[in-house]
């Protein structure tokens, strides 16, 4: 990839991330996914991505990881602590060190995200707990 293409790709990625962060914010403690598909359609989309990329690739790992998170949400209680969702997501990658904000942004993305809310609950100590809720 030429230097100009790399810079353009990087710029597009940053612009998309900024857009997702801005548009998904619904309140001080609530972010809503920009994904317009319902959970059944997202399951089909992820399964299609998995079938298309049989080899162990970044796209295959992402599809597997998002399917695992969606399965826990859809067939569990409908919510999942963010930390647990992130751990589940990152377990599908060779490097288990992933950025939690990038994960959150991917969850909320309109093209490849999941139909979820991300809720930040502030406790008296400076810790944050994030929970994911299914959008129905």
N, C-alpha and C positions, 0 to 999 in steps of 0.2 A: 504494500500500500504506500502510495506516495505521501510525502509530508503534508501536502495540501488536503488530501483525502482524510488523513489522520486528524488534522485540525478541524475539518468540517464535521467529521464524525463526533469528535469530542465536543464541539460547540453544540451540535444537535442533541447530544446526550444531556449536556448541562441545561439546555433550553427546555427539553422535555421534563427533566427532573424538577426544574423550577416551576414549570406549568402544573405538574402533578401536585407539587407541594402547595401551590397557591389555590388551585381549584378544589382540592380535596378537603381543605380546612372548612369545617362547618360551624365551628364554635371554638371556644378556648380549649376545650378538652376532647373534641370530637373531630375525627377525619372520616370521610365517607369515600368509598371506592368510586372511581370514575368508570368502572366496568359496568356496561349496560346489559350484559348477558346474565341470565339467571344461572343458578348453580348447576342445573342439568346441562345447559349449553356449555358452560365452562368445563365441566367434566369431559364432554365430547371433544372440545377444543384441545384440552390437555392430552387426552388419549390419542388424538390425531397427531399431535406433536411428538408423542412418544413413539408412535408407529413409524412416523417419517424419519426419525433419527434414532435408529436402532443402536448404533454405536454409542459408546460412552462419550458424549459431547456435552458442552456447556448447556445447549438447548435441551438435550435429553435430561440432564440432571435437574435443570430448572423445572421442567414439566413434571418429572417424578416428584420433586420436592413440593411443588405447589399442589399436586394431586394428593399427596399425603396430608398436607395441612387442611385441604378442603374436605377430605374424608373424615378427619378428626372433628371438624366443625359440623359437617352434615350428619354424621352418624353418632356423634357424641351429644354433648349438652347444648351445642350451638355457640359455645364460646370456648376460648382457649387463652390462657395467659400468654402474652406476647413473647415472653422469655422461652416458654415451652414451644411455641410455634417457630421461633427463630432457631432453636436447637434442632427441631425436626427438619426444618428447611436446610440448615447448614450440614446436616449429617449426610446429605446426598452429594456433597462436593469433596474433592480430595483435600482441599484446605479448609479446615473447620473454622478458620478465622475469617469471618465475613462482617461487613459493616451493617449494623442494625438499622440505621436510617435508610440505607440503600434497599434493604429487605422491605422496610415499611413502604418506601416509594414504589417498589415493584408490586407489592400487594395492591396498592391503590391505583396502579396504571390502568388507563382505559382500554388498552389493547391486550395486555397480557396479565392483568391483575385478577384478583379474586373478588367476588361480591361480598365485601366485608366492611365493617366499621372498625376503626382503631380508636380506642378510648383511652385517654390518659387520666389516671386517677392520682391526684396529688395527696400525699400523706403528710403529716406534720414534719416528719424528717425529710430531708431533700431527696427522697427516693421516688421513683416513678414506676407505676405498674401499668402495663398496657394489656388490654384485653381485646380479642377479636370477636365480633359478633357477626353471624350470618345475616346478610340482607335477604329478605324473602320477597 
